[in-house]
């Protein structure tokens, strides 16, 4: 029942967002002309940046497995990361992590609780970096430090409680600072690439938008991950960006234009990823049909 409710809610939000976009563009027709003249080179740049963004996901998968002494081949990692990214965007809610968790349990003997632990670490680091981005260029330094401490402490409490309850580290696995650093570095790479992506989009639309504004903008956009009920957090991310305009000072017209370009570029990237996955027969090589039942239970 809960899954059906989330699906219905995501569809409602998605339709409402599409309706809002159509309404906004119908009253700001100049944006359509602006978007029609989007430089082709911008799309190329965005595809390259999204490729680096995807590389960060591959590195994160590798770091998560290494955390518990597991190994995965490069091709297998690529195919699983690609397939789960496609499922995560086009499937209901956050379907990608469920696919990865079920696969890693079936193929590599990684406990679901262990996978959840490394995912919580990722979310914790992601929240800390995003909070830093959100406040570093818009608020006094002491407020930035205070927010990072609060977010970091809250993340640490959640992760520590889960680790204790799930007996993480009691399976004969030696956890070292290197394990945590690797996950942090993969997360940081992802966040930095997001800044580059948004800066390329915003600066093309409006040359007066600064890097500092973009960093704050990225921090706000990133927090949409935690309530991503729709594909790619469509509607959620835009709402976060509009509600935080007093921090990044980027007007709604630029936000709408940048997000339309971003969505188009990301869907194009996923399309290319789909072609690669299909040509490499990812579903057969990963034997995903055998873990379908496990995925549904997850």
C-alpha positions, 0 to 999 in steps of 0.5 A, a space after each residue: 500500500 505504501 509503495 502504491 501511495 508513493 507511486 501515485 504521489 510521484 505521478 501527481 507531482 510529475 503532472 503538476 510540474 509539467 503543468 506548471 512548466 507549460 503554464 510558465 512558458 506560455 506566459 514567458 514565450 521569450 524563454 522558448 526562443 532563448 532555449 531554441 538558440 542553446 549552443 550545441 557546444 553546451 550540450 556536448 560539454 554537459 554530456 562530458 560532465 555527466 559522463 564524469 558524474 557517472 564515473 563518480 557513481 562507479 567509483 562510489 560503487 567500488 568504494 562501497 564494496 571495498 568497505 567490506 572487502 568485496 571486489 567487482 570487475 570494472 565492466 560489471 561495475 559499469 553495467 550495474 551502475 548504468 542499469 541502476 541509473 536508468 531504473 532510478 530515473 525511469 522507475 518509481 521513487 528511488 529504485 536504483 539503490 534497491 536494484 544495486 542492493 539486491 544485486 550485491 546481495 545475490 552476486 557478491 554476498 554483501 548484506 543488505 544492511 552493509 549496503 544500506 550502511 555505505 549508502 547512509 555514509 554517502 548520504 551523510 557526506 552528500 548532505 554535509 557537502 551540500 550544506 557547505 555549498 548552500 551557505 558558504 557563498 551566501 551566509 557569514 562563515 560562522 553560520 556555515 560552520 554551525 550548519 555543517 556541524 549540525 548536519 554532520 552531527 545529525 548524520 553521524 548519530 543516524 549512521 552510528 545507531 544504524 551501525 550498532 543495530 546492524 553490527 557493522 564491523 563485527 563480521 571480521 572486516 577491519 574498517 579503516 579511515 581509507 574506507 571512509 575517505 574513498 566514499 567521501 572522495 567519490 561523493 565530493 567528485 560528484 558534487 563538484 561535477 554538479 557545480 560545473 554542470 549547473 555553472 555551464 547551464 546558468 552562465 550560458 543563459 545569463 553571463 552575470 551569474 557568478 560561480 559563488 551563486 552557482 555553488 549556493 544553487 547547487 547546494 539547494 538543488 542537491 537537497 532535493 535528493 532526499 525527497 526525490 519521489 519523481 524521476 530525477 526529482 523533477 518538480 522537487 528540485 525546482 521547488 527547492 531552487 525557487 524557495 532558496 532564491 534569497 540565498 542564491 539570488 537567481 531569478 525564476 526565469 533563469 531557474 526554469 531555463 537552466 532546468 529545462 536544458 539540464 533535463 534535456 541533456 540528462 535524458 540525452 545522456 541516459 539515452 546514450 547510456 541505454 544504447 550502451 547497456 543494450 549493446 553490451 547485453 547488460 541484463 543478460 550479463 548481470 543475470 538480473 532476471 534471477 534477482 527480480 524477486 529479491 529486488 521486489 522484496 527490497 
